[in-house]
């Protein structure tokens, strides 16, 4: 999983394709994919040590 996240960090265009549902992550559940994509959203922030 960490390798996949590192790959996406190095290839932000893939994140865009995933968000547009033009690509998928093989071997990753829908819930895991949502969590990964949510982590790339700029709106997600850390507040008081908890994910908001």
N, C-alpha and C positions, 0 to 999 in steps of 0.2 A: 504494500500500500504506500509506504514512504517513497519508494522509487517512482510510483505513478504520480504522486504529488510533486516530486522534484521535476519530473518530466514536464508536467503542466506548468510549473513555475518558469521553466526554460522555454516553453512554447505556448505563450498566452493566446495565440490564435486558435489552438485546440480547445481552450476553455470557452471561447466564443462559439465554436462549432458545437460543443457539448450543450451549451445553454440554448442554442437554436435547434437542438435535437437533430443536427446534421451528422453527428458522430455519436458513438457510444463507447463505454468502457467495458470490454469483454471480461467476464468473470467478476463483475462488481454488481451488487444488487442495486435496485432503484434507490433504496434508502441510503446506501453508502455513496452512490453517485450524487444524490442531493446534498449530502453532508460535505462532500468534497467541493462541489460547486458553490455551496453557501460559504465555504471558507475563503473563496476567491472574491466574494462580494465586498465592495468597499464599505457597505453599510453595517457590516458585522463589526462590532467593536468590543473591547474588553473593558468592563466597568466593575470596579470593586472586586476584581479577581474572578468574576463570573461572566460567562458569555451572555450578552444581551440580545 
